[in-house]
Amino acid sequence: MEHFIWNVDPVLLALGPLTIHWYGALFASSIFAGLYYMRWIYQQENQNVESLDNLLIYVVIGIIVGARLGHCVFYDPDYYFSNPLKILAIWEGGLASHGGGLGAIIGTYFYTRKAPFSFIWLLDRLAIATALFGIFVRSANFVNAEILGKPTDVPWAVIFARIDNVARHPAQLYEAIAYAIIFISLTLVYKLTKAKSHQGMLLGIFLIMTFTARFIIEYFKQQQAAYNIEISMNTGQMLSIPFFLIGIMLVISSLKNKGNK
C-alpha cells in the first residue's frame, strides 16, 4: 500500500541570518487568532478590549514557561535534572501541552487580580480560544514531524520522510481535528445557550472534551516519556485523568451555582 509522504522543510523562510520556522509561524498565528477571538468575546460582553494586551503577555509567558517545565518534569526528568541549564534551551524543542495549560491558568490568575470580572469567568471564555490555539499548535507539530504516531497500515497513514520510512498514524492531525470540533462546539454553546451564565460550565466542557480526546489519541502516539511505567496507560493519559475529573466537577458545580461575573 502506498502512503502519503510528508517531507516538508521545517524552515519556512530564510533571509540571511534570519530564519523563520513553520512551527514558530504557526505558534505565533495561534496566539493572534486566540487574541482576535477574545477581542470578539470582550466586545460581546462590553469589556475593555485594550486590556487584552496585558492578558496576552500573562498568558503567553505562562504557556511557554509552563509547557517547557512540563516537558522537562513530566517527560524526561532524569536528563533535565542532571543538566539543569538545558531546561532553558527551549530552541532545542520540548513543550508539553499539560504544562502549557497549567501555565496559562496561572498567568490568567495574576491578570484577573486587577480585572473587573472573576478568574473563572475569564477561564470559561479562554477555554474556547485555547481550543483554537490547539488547532494551530498540533498542525505545527505535524509540519515539524514531531509527536509521532505509532506505525500502521491504515489508508491515511503518513510517512514522515525526515524521520524514517515507516507509515504512521497522523496523531497530530487527529488532535488538531479534535480541537477544531471542540472549538466549534464551545462557540455554539457560548452563542446559543445560557452556559456562559454558569461559571465554570464552558471550562468544564472544554476539559471533559479535550482530555477525553487526548486520552483516546494517546493510544495512537509513540511513547514520548523517556521512562517506562508498569501500567497500561502512558504519561499523557495519566496526566489527562485529573483534568477530566476537574471538568466533571466544574460542570456539576456550575449547574448548582448559577451566576455571572
Buried (B, 14 or more C-beta within 10 A) or exposed (E): EEBEEBEBEBEBEEEEEEEEBBBBBBBBBBBEBBBEBBBEBBEEEEBEEEBBEBBBEBBBBBBBBBBBBBBBBBBBBEEBEEEEEBBEEBEEEBBBBBBBBBBBBBBBBBBBEEBEBBBBBBBBBBBBBBBBBBBBBBBBBBBBBBBBBBEBEBEEBBBBEEEEEBBBBBBBBBBBBBBBEBBEBBBEBBEEEEBBEBBBBBBBBBBBBBBBBBBBBBBBBEBBBEEEEEEEBBBBBBBBEEBBEBBEEBBEBBEEEEEEE
